[in-house]
Amino acid sequence: MLHQCTTGLTATQFATLHTALTHHLTWSKPGGRPPALTLTQALKITLLYHRHNLTEELLAELFAVSQSTVSRAINTIEKALEKILTPL
């Protein structure tokens, strides 16, 4: 996916945000079930959700996961972004 037109961020900005998230989240737990979405996908979903006002149902179809998975991903990423971006 092209970052600029879909997320509104340049590839560098997206990578910076992704790196910041990796320092605040443990996305997959060792020995546990692998997550349905990667951290990159979860971040893209969250940005698409807010930038384009897409429904969780549509995002679920686009990323081949359930609506509840999309909802949990958005919630998790939003909470992490709130912590990361508050000091700024």
Secondary structure in CASP SS format (residue, H / E / C, confidence):
PFRMAT SS
TARGET T0000
AUTHOR 0000-0000-0000
METHOD secondary structure of the structure
MODEL  1
M C 1.00
L C 1.00
H H 1.00
Q H 1.00
C H 1.00
T H 1.00
T H 1.00
G C 1.00
L C 1.00
T C 1.00
A H 1.00
T H 1.00
Q H 1.00
F H 1.00
A H 1.00
T H 1.00
L H 1.00
H H 1.00
T H 1.00
A H 1.00
L H 1.00
T H 1.00
H H 1.00
H H 1.00
L C 1.00
T C 1.00
W C 1.00
S C 1.00
K C 1.00
P C 1.00
G C 1.00
G C 1.00
R C 1.00
P C 1.00
P C 1.00
A C 1.00
L C 1.00
T C 1.00
L H 1.00
T H 1.00
Q H 1.00
A H 1.00
L H 1.00
K H 1.00
I H 1.00
T H 1.00
L H 1.00
L H 1.00
Y H 1.00
H H 1.00
R H 1.00
H H 1.00
N C 1.00
L C 1.00
T C 1.00
E H 1.00
E H 1.00
L H 1.00
L H 1.00
A H 1.00
E H 1.00
L H 1.00
F H 1.00
A C 1.00
V C 1.00
S C 1.00
Q H 1.00
S H 1.00
T H 1.00
V H 1.00
S H 1.00
R H 1.00
A H 1.00
I H 1.00
N H 1.00
T H 1.00
I H 1.00
E H 1.00
K H 1.00
A H 1.00
L H 1.00
E H 1.00
K H 1.00
I H 1.00
L H 1.00
T C 1.00
P C 1.00
L C 1.00
END
